[in-house]
Amino acid sequence: MDRNPVLIDLALQGGGSHGAFTWGVLDRLLEEPWLEIAGSRHITGQGILVRNLAKGGDVAAVGTLIGLIEPVKEYKRGELHKSTQFSPLTRVSDTAQPESFEARRVNRAIDALLADAPRFSLNGDNLATTFSRWRDAGPAISAAQAVSPALAEAGAMPGDMTALGTLGLEALAYLRNASAPPDGWADAALARIETAEAPRAECEFAMLSGMRLLVAAADQRAAFDPADAAGWQAKVKSRAGVK
């Protein structure tokens, strides 16, 4: 039966049985197309908010993007989007955690991979799986944006994530196969990463420093000298523009 939308605000209490009960109730509420959630806040219930963003789309794909981004600092948020105490808390920036643990995991994995020169084996398979997930999730998120105005605020972020996943897989292949990238590949890859740095929906990717290092390492692979590993690391950081 068609009915007019009803706007509701939610205050969530988590922890133990409270969290389980809350999850079940919200799952049921999200099945009703006539209910529109105006606002909610989360700590451990991020998955519920991701599902609300997806609006029936691929929740896992949307979660992959949300896991990689962080809200911009508070002093910048007011410059990017004006809000008041009455603004609904259902936006991408409300769903993302203040610090992305997944992005930090990726950056640490890349650091360990590069420290494993010249083998470049440590964490390689794990990173390849991660980059494949980024590459494959982008199109599903773009499709969900068509029916989710809040998710649409993320703009080109799904395409950025797909491009970063592809670049990561390429860089891994060059490092692990000891093959040189084609001329111009590194410059184009670093420029693409720079494009992804632009904040969208008051959020930004939190793993781009690691991606810069990975691309620079692939570019400098042939210059690795086992007798001067520290010198090679310095060259990689300089090429990446990372301190």
PyMOL commands that set and color helices and strands:
alter all, ss='L'
color gray80, all
select helices_A, chain A and resi 16-30+46-54+59-68+74-80+92-95+101-115+124-145+149-152+157-176+185-196+208-219+221-223+226-240
alter helices_A, ss='H'
color red, helices_A
select strands_A, chain A and resi 6-9+35-39+69-71+203-205
alter strands_A, ss='S'
color yellow, strands_A
deselect
rebuild
show_as cartoon
